[in-house]
């Protein structure tokens, strides 16, 4: 279902728009995702709404058949991209797993601000964005995902999340649609 409304206290949550992640090969140009994320952040700030910038610095322990690439990340890997124009009032969340809620203070930060809905974008659609959307839904937040402000390293994972998973957890919309809803 297309995005229909935004709650009075909605927060933007941008997932892993950091130097080491945006440098990966992606299904859709990462620079376009970053540009749309930056537009969303500017619009949310203009309306006095919270902006959450999430970055990943590690990986959850445990065995997996297709583990993430190992080794020490390069210097600057977790630095947020400058295009986001991080502001003093932004909330920065550092995570060690795919989802932004597990073992972080994201839920506490949002609840302190009276947030009832989150708008999600970032990289990777089928990992960090989807995991965060699932947890947000389970925490009782209304969720909107911005489908043109996200991508994945795997085009099929992106497609499945957008077409099959997100409609069960959230409303979806484009950057322009979400920005238009902010002005209502």
C-alpha positions in Angstrom: 0.0 0.0 0.0 1.5 3.4 -0.9 2.4 5.7 1.9 -0.8 7.5 3.0 0.1 9.5 6.1 2.9 10.3 8.5 2.2 10.5 12.3 2.8 13.9 14.0 6.0 12.4 15.6 7.7 10.5 12.8 11.5 9.9 12.7 13.7 9.3 9.7 16.0 6.4 10.2 18.8 6.1 7.6 20.6 2.7 7.6 24.4 2.3 7.0 25.0 5.3 4.8 28.6 5.2 5.7 31.8 5.2 3.6 32.5 1.5 3.8 29.0 0.4 2.8 28.3 2.9 0.1 31.6 1.9 -1.6 30.2 -1.7 -2.1 28.8 -2.6 -5.5 25.1 -2.3 -5.4 22.0 -3.1 -7.5 21.1 0.6 -7.8 23.7 3.5 -7.7 24.6 4.2 -4.1 25.2 7.8 -4.8 21.5 8.2 -5.8 20.5 6.5 -2.6 22.7 8.8 -0.6 21.4 11.9 -2.4 17.8 10.8 -1.7 18.7 10.1 2.0 20.2 13.5 2.3 17.1 15.1 0.8 14.9 13.2 3.3 17.2 14.2 6.2 17.0 17.9 5.2 13.2 17.8 4.9 12.8 16.0 8.3 15.1 18.6 10.0 13.2 21.4 8.3 10.0 20.1 9.9 11.7 19.7 13.3 11.4 15.9 13.2 14.1 13.5 14.4 16.8 12.2 12.1 18.5 9.0 13.1 21.8 8.1 11.3 22.7 4.4 11.9 26.1 2.9 11.2 27.4 -0.6 11.5 30.8 -1.4 13.1 30.8 -5.2 13.4 28.9 -8.3 12.8 26.8 -10.6 15.1 28.6 -13.8 16.2 27.4 -17.1 15.1 27.8 -19.6 12.3 26.4 -19.0 8.9 26.6 -20.8 5.6 27.4 -17.5 3.8 29.3 -15.5 6.4 30.1 -11.9 5.8 33.5 -11.0 4.5 36.1 -11.3 7.2 39.0 -9.2 8.1 39.5 -5.8 9.6 37.5 -3.1 7.9 39.5 -0.3 6.3 40.0 3.0 8.1 37.0 5.2 7.8 34.6 2.3 7.1 32.1 3.4 9.7 32.3 7.2 8.9 28.9 8.6 7.9 29.0 10.0 4.4 29.3 13.8 4.4 26.4 14.3 2.1 24.0 13.5 5.0 25.2 16.8 6.6 25.1 15.4 10.1 23.7 18.0 12.6 24.2 18.3 16.3 20.5 17.3 16.9 20.7 14.1 14.9 20.7 10.8 16.7 23.6 8.5 15.8 23.2 4.8 16.5 26.1 2.4 16.3 25.1 -1.2 15.7 26.9 -4.5 15.6 24.2 -6.5 13.9 22.0 -6.1 10.9 19.1 -4.4 12.7 19.3 -1.0 14.3 17.1 -2.0 17.4 19.1 -5.0 18.7 21.5 -4.1 21.5 21.2 -0.3 20.8 19.3 2.5 22.5 17.3 3.3 19.3 13.9 2.3 20.8 14.7 4.4 24.0 15.8 7.4 21.9 12.6 7.3 19.8 10.2 6.7 22.8 11.8 9.7 24.7 10.9 11.9 21.7 7.3 10.5 21.5 8.0 8.9 18.1 5.2 6.6 16.8 6.3 6.1 13.2 9.6 5.6 11.5 10.5 6.3 7.8 13.3 3.9 6.7 15.9 4.1 3.9 19.5 3.0 3.3 21.7 0.1 2.4 21.2 -2.9 2.3 17.6 -3.4 1.6 17.5 -7.1 2.4 19.7 -6.8 5.5 19.9 -3.7 7.6 16.8 -2.0 6.3 14.6 -5.1 6.4 15.9 -6.2 9.8 15.2 -2.7 11.2 11.7 -2.6 9.6 10.8 -6.0 11.1 11.9 -4.9 14.6 10.2 -1.5 14.3 7.0 -3.3 13.4 7.4 -5.7 16.3 8.0 -2.7 18.6 4.7 -1.3 17.6 5.9 1.6 15.4 4.1 2.5 12.1 6.7 2.0 9.4 7.2 3.6 6.0 10.0 2.5 3.7 11.3 4.7 1.0 11.8 2.4 -1.9 13.9 4.7 -4.1 16.2 5.6 -1.2 17.5 2.1 -0.6 19.5 -0.5 -2.5 21.2 -3.8 -1.8 24.3 -5.6 -3.0 22.0 -8.2 -4.5 19.2 -7.1 -6.9 17.0 -10.1 -6.1 17.2 -9.5 -2.3 16.2 -5.9 -2.9 13.3 -6.9 -5.1 12.0 -9.5 -2.7 12.1 -7.1 0.3 10.4 -4.3 -1.6 7.7 -6.5 -3.3 7.1 -9.3 -0.7 8.3 -8.3 2.7 7.8 -4.6 3.2 4.1 -4.6 2.2 3.5 -6.9 5.1 5.3 -4.7 7.6 4.9 -1.2 6.3 3.6 1.3 3.8 6.0 2.2 0.9 6.6 5.4 -1.0 9.2 7.3 -2.9 11.4 10.1 -1.6 9.1 12.7 -3.3 5.9 11.1 -1.9 7.3 11.1 1.7 8.5 14.7 1.5 5.1 15.7 0.2 3.5 14.0 3.2 5.6 16.0 5.5 3.9 19.2 4.3 0.4 18.0 5.0 
